[in-house]
């Protein structure tokens, strides 16, 4: 790296440190400096090489616009329901809190809450209406029972898809049949028991019995449910004795790429509320596509664009820091970052961020995440 370029990067780092130390100020018209795409080395140094790098990312998270989306401003309501056309220039609002996002780097997403007893019919209406071929669930059915102090059965995510081969569930006029299902411990490795399971992949067939129109052909859907991502937290290392948060993060990305290959239809992602874990996954997927396609990074801008459609996507600072450090890991892995940038050991700075993030998560959750397993859904 040339001396001029290195000096410029150092100046960027110093400017970033001043920015973090300064109070966040919004001008009289509520404007903020728009985030910009940055070359990978500059982004990395300005986020990871400063003193208290984790604190800097937390400050950046709190500087994000946390107000209502444009839709909320216009209507005074929360995240909008997707409308389904009924004909005659009329729409019916689906009772599933979901938004279309994108296309962002050639990919469209549907960000949704988890289906409940009152919304499951409209969830499948949305799947059919939007021609969904891939569903990623980053929570699991009935996980809300892990939190008895706030548990509300009317708001819990239900077992909305069949997991026994040949079984059909009906949410008329839709019928969903399990064609095949696999409990997986890792890509290519089957889980022996539910408690060994990290994720489940299910091949589904959805049929639509149109009561007033011509019959429509059945459709195929690939459903993946990831069981090791606690609400409000980060994906937990699995197995606990060997894996690190970093290795787990890399594994999740590889799992989704393997089990849910790219398609022209939108990728439907949901958790419980469809904000935290859903926002993290979509933001991470978009940021990595930007890295691979443009060799630039703008995670703040990605989250801001998500929030334009789905307010409060990515809910806390440790989730935001997680997105940043996973992108750094992938940048190092794919060669977009060299092992030494601006005189700094890249591996050392990434490891420092993981350590700070790990410590913060354990402070927030007091170690309780270490006992988190999916066995609850099989004992309910």
Secondary structure, DSSP 8 states (H G I E B T S, - for coil): --HHHHHHHHHHHHHHHHHHHS-----TT--------EEHHHHHHHHHSSTTHHHHHHHHHHTS--S--HHHHHHS-SS-EEEEEEETTEEEEEEEEEEEEEEETTEEEEEE----TTTHHHHHHHHHHTT--EEEESS-TTGGGG-TTT--GGGS----S--STT-EEEETTEEEEEEEEEEEEETTEE-SSGGG-SEEEEEEEEEE--SSS-----EEEEEEEE--B-TTS-B--SSTTT--HHHHHHHHHHHHHHHS---SS-EEEE-SSSSHHHHHHHHHHHHHHHHHHHSEE-HHHHHHHHHHHSTT-S-SHHHHHHHHHHHHHHHHHHTSS-SEETTEEHHHHHHHHHHHHHHHHHHHHTTGGGG--TTHHHH-
